[in-house]
Amino acid sequence: MPVNRRTSDPLAERALLWPLRKPARSRVPIAGQISSPAKATIRTPYFLATDRRPLVQCVSDRDGVGRHAESVAGMGRLLKRMMDVLLSSLASLFLWPLIVVIGVAVKLDSPGPVIYRSLRVGKCGREFDCYKFRTMVAGSDALKESLNRLNQRRGPFFKIADDPRVTRFGRFLRKYSLDELPQLWNVLKGDMSLVGPRPLPVEDCAQYAPGHRRRLDVIPGVTGLWQVMARANPSFEICMMLDLAYIQKWSLLLDCRILLKTIPAVLSGEGQ
């Protein structure tokens, strides 16, 4: 069965991803495929610009269920965590006046709490409270089911460009991703990293196919490859491809590049 194939979407060919003459070997779990007792190996035609050992190597046993083992030594995880704590602490220190102003504005704009807590799925399926500035009217979650027909995303995503639940000030916050500033606290707590696959709500993760769960092998991030390369693209396939590429080719240099690319992506005001 075909496991990895090139997509016709031009976004897949941009920036950090490109096809090579000789596809490289990458170990990932193959759902539903019976393999040798030791492991299963597939070929992928894409390499990241930063070629490092993958953050997670996955081997597949006889029943096709992946057993995931981290291939980066403890030093790699330690350095990533140190960078998260240092940068998020500095950002909190310099941005606290802006955070206070936004909090007051949210409270004055509409009734309800300033901080919105969303139950998200993190590494290895662990659930945690993801913090954001509230950008919707109070009780917006109860209205979600009635708006499913307006969903503009494909796959386990839910996003409406002109969501009627979003407040006037909330639209401004979303446009420049300012609503995500409270997630610096999630980073300091260790629930999230500055860079990684975005954490999805529990109900969205419940729609994952077995192969999709690979993006839960790492700590989710405030920003990631998808945010800087295909932010406005509704394709879940593109999101998964970029997230898995990040997992397979992780390095501190790659994290730094994504962080630098996040700045113009945020300032462009393309958030929804």
Secondary structure, 3 states (H helix, E strand, C coil): CCCCCCCCCHHHHCCCEEEEEEEEEECCCCCCCCCCCCCCCEEEEEEECCCCCCCEEEEECCCCCEEEEECCCHHHHHHHHHHHHHHHHHHHHHHHHHHHHHHHHHHHHCCCCCEEEEEEECHHHCEEEEEEECCECCCHHHHCHHHHHHCCCCCCCCCCCCCCCECHHHHHHHHCCHHHCCHHHHHHHCCCEEECCCCCEHHHHCCCCHHHHHHHHCCCEEECHHHHHCCCCCCHHHHHHHHHHHHHCCCHHHHHHHHHHHHHHHHCCCCC
